[in-house]
Each structure stands twice: as C-alpha cells, then as structure tokens.
C-alpha cells in the first residue's frame, strides 16, 4: 500500500527538480513542412537556442512532415513548424517560426512564464 505524500515530500521533490533543472536532458522534435524559408529559419533558430542554453544536454530530431509522416500521428502536429519538448516533462508544444526567442525559452521551461 502506498503512503500518502506529505507537504514535506512534495517540497523535497520540487527542490530536487529545481536542482536538476540545469542537468536535465532534453528530447525535442521539430516538425517542419518542406525546405522553405520558414522551415529553414525555424531549424536555425532552434539549433541556435539549443546550443546557447542546452549545450550537450539535448537531442533534436527534425522531421519534415512532407517526407516522414510516420511520427506525425503520434505527436498530432496540426501546423508547422512545431517544436515538441518530449523530455523533461511536462510535454510542451511551441508553434511558429521560432523567431521569438523568449517564447521558445518559456516553452522549454528555461524561462519562467510571464504573469
């Protein structure tokens, strides 16, 4: 039988998550639609952000939905470009050309959400 978590247990888990924030490994998928300027810009921007903020701590898979449709049903991508943060949880989706760096950083949980 599982024991119920106390407030102290939850606080410890939260503090451990904060400590591990700078060491978490990120698994990302970037869905693009063809080899057009918008797709190229998204790929360049995401790679630049990852190298700047996640160097050595990320896997980035770029998927062209016109070429590879095998993963799209799993991730339910309705618009491209779309960046999906699979890990660390929670899962996040960022849609657009990725030119708004702050929006991408918030989506990756690297910046706090604005209030």
N, C-alpha and C positions, 0 to 999 in steps of 0.2 A: 504494500500500500504506500502510495506517495504521500509525503508530508507537505502540507501547505507552505508556500513560501512566505517568509516574514518580510516586513519592510526592510530589515537589515540585509536579508538575502538579495532583495531586488536592488538595493543601493549598491551592494558589493558588485553585482553583475553589471550595473550601469557604469560604475567606476572602472571596472576591468575593460569594458568596451571602449571607454574613453582612452585608457592607456594604450590599447591595441590599435587605436584609430590610425596611428602613423605607421603601423606594421601590417595592416590588413592587406591581403592580396585581392586585387580587383579583377573580375572577369567581365569583360564588356563585349557587346556585339553592336556593330554599326551597320544598319541596313541602308543601302543607297539604291538609287534607280538609274542604272546606266552610267556611262562615263561622260557626264556633262559637267559644266562648270559648278553647279550647285553641289553635286556629289563630290567632286574633287575638293571643293572648299571645305566641305564637312569632314572629309578624311584628313586633310591637312590640319584643320583646327583641332580635331580630337587628338590626333597624334601629338601635336604641339602641347596641348593641355596635359596629356598623359605624361609626356617626357618632363614637363616642368613640375608637375605636382605628384606624380606616382612613379617616378623613375625606378625601374627594377621591381615594381610591385603590381604589374598589370599584364593581362593578356587581352589583346584587342583582335577581334575577328571581324573583318569587313566582308559583308555579304551583299552582292548585287542581286536584288530580287528578280531582275530580268534573266540572270544566269543560273541562280540557285534558288529554287522555290521549295526545297526540302525542309528548311528550318522555319520559314515564314508561318506555316500553320501552327507551329508550337508557340511562337512568340506573338502571334496575332498582330502583325505590323500592318497598319492601315495607311500610313503616309511615310514618305521617305524624303530626306534622311531621318532615321530614328536611331537613337543610341539607347541601348538597354544595358543597365547595370544589373548583372545577374548576382554577383557577389561583391562585397559583403551585403548581406540582407539589410534592409528591405530592398526588394526589386524596385528599380526606378526606370521610367521612360522619359527620354528627352527628345522632343520633336522639333525639327527645324534645321537650318544650315550650320548651326553650332558657332555662329559668329559672336553671339552674346556670351562671352567667357563666364561672367558671373552666374548666368542661368545654368550653364553646364556644371560649374563647380557646386552650385546648390543641389543640382540633380544628382551629382555624385556624392553628396554629403560631405564635401570638402569645405564648404562654407555654410554657416547657419542660415536657415530660411529667414527671409525678412518678415518682420512682424507688421 
